[in-house]
């Protein structure tokens, strides 16, 4: 997992409330293995028409936002079923952070496990960031994870909260398994203490 320290990027606004995980990645793609390119199916049915052509007005298809690494979402972003594939799709498309007034709980947990930072800010702060992004699509937002701040294009600084373990995992670029393996020597010592070489 790529460590998350400081991210500077423009941000794509997806302002609808209650965007669910079936919109983020439709159920028909869930059987694909994790190492496939899930990014192509990120918002598949909203990004493409039935013939597979891009829908130009959908924000992710706009040239100025095509390389954005930050998503600005509405309330209850990524609610619905608990598919981790939704985060795989978001990350595969290129996003590293989502800023919204609230998230589906399971999505927020899965996001951290896959190197994506979910940031909760007050609705008025998110609305201001969305307005700035629409007015100037190439304007950058800065996310400083060590300081737990989001700096808007106009210099306004918003502080966000994050669970300490989630913060450490993102800063170090470690998922739960990789974090566990940082204690490999302790695990081996515990096994030897009880006369077992393997667990």
N, C-alpha and C positions, 0 to 999 in steps of 0.2 A: 504494500500500500504506500502511495506517495505521501510523505509528510505534508501537513498543512501548517504553514507558518503565517505567511502574508500573501494575500491574493488581491491583485489589482485587475479589474476587468470592467467592461461595460456590462449592463445587465438587461436581460430580456424580460419584459413584463407579461405574465400570464395571470391576468387580474381576476378571473372568475373565481368565486368562492366554491368550496366543496368539489374541487377537481379530485377525482378518485383514481385509484390505482389501475382500474380497467381502462380509463382514458390514457393514463401514462403508458401502459403497455397492455394491449388487448389480450384476453385470455388465450387466444389461439396460438400465441407465441410462447407460452409458459413452458412448453416441453423442451425448448431449445436449451442445450447445455450452457453452463455459465461462461465458458470461454468463447462462445459465439459473439458476434457483433450485435449486441442488443441495442446499441445506439440507433441503428437504422429503424428500429421499431418504436422509438420514443415518440409518443403521441401519434402513432402510425395513422390512425383513422382520422385525425384532425390535420395532420401534415400533408397527407396524400389523398387524391381522389380514388375512385374505384379502379381506374386504369393505371394507377401507380404514379401519376403526375403530381408534382408539388402543387399545393394550394398557395398561391403567392401571398395572400393576405394573412396567412397564419404567421404569428410573430417569429417562430423558429426558422421560417423560410425567408425572412427579410434579410437582405445582404448585410445590413449594419449589425444585426444581432446573431448572425450565423456562427460566429466564433466566440460569443459571450460565454463566460464561465460561471456567471451568477444568474440565478433565476429569481424573479420577484413574483411571489404568489399571493393569492387571496386567502381568506380565512379557511381553516381546516384543509390545508393543502395535503394531498395524497391520503385522503380518508379511504375507507372501504376495506377490501380484503387485504390480508397480510402477506402479499407477494413480494419477496425480496427482489424479484426480477424488475420491479419498478425502479429500484435504486440502480440496478445494473444498467437499465436503459438510460436513466438520467446521467449516470457517470459515463456510459459509453458514448453518449452524445457529446460530452465534454464538460458538463457542469461540475463544479466542485463545491458549490454552496447554494442554498436556497434561503431566501429571506421572506418570511410571512408572519402574519399575526398569530397563526396557530397551525399545528400539523396534526395529521393522523398519528396517534401515539406509536404504532408499530412501525410506520414509515420512518419516523424520527430515529428510532432505535436502529433500524436496518441501515439508515443513512450513515451513521457514525461507524458502524461495522464495516462499511465499504468505502470509507474515506471521503464522504460527503458531509459538509457541515450544515446542519439545519439551525437557522438563527430565528428566534422569535423576537420581534420588535412590536411596539404598540402600533395599532392600525393606522394612526395618523402619520407615524414615521414611515411606514411602508407606503402609504399613499403618496407621501412627498417624494420618496425615491422613485415610485412609478411615474409620477408626473415629470420628474427630472429626466428619466430615461426616455419617455415619449417625446419630450421637448428637444432633447439632444441625445439621440441614440448611441453616439460613440462616447459619451461622458463616462468616466470611470468611477467606480465605487471601490474603496479600499477596505478589506477585511483583515484585521490584525487579531489573530487568535490569541497570542500571548497576552495582549492587552485587553482582549474581549471587546473590541470596538469595531463599529462600522462607520466609515467616514464617507459622507455623501459628496456628490460632485461640487456642491457649494461650500464644502468644508465643515458642515454640521457633523458633529460626532455623536453617535448613539452607542451606548454600552449595552451589551447583551450578557445573559447568564448562560452557563454551561456546566454540566456535571463534571467534577474534577477528573474522574476516570475517563470520561469521553474526551475531555480536553487533552489529557496525557496521551491517549491512544492516537488521536489525530496529529498531535505535535510530533510524535515518534514514528508515525506511519505504521502502527501495529494493529492488526485485528486481534480478536480474542485468542486465537490459537498462537499467533506470533508472540503475544504478550505472555501467554503461559510458558512458551519455550524460553523466554528470558530467565525463567526460574528452573531451567533444566538441571543445573547442578544440585539445587535444593531438592528437586523431585528425586534425582538419583540417590542422594544421601538418605532421603526418607525411605526409599525402597531397600537400600542396603541395611538400614537400621532394623528393618523387619524381615531381613533375610530373603528378600525377593529382588531378583535382578531385573525383572520385567513386570510391568503392570498391564 
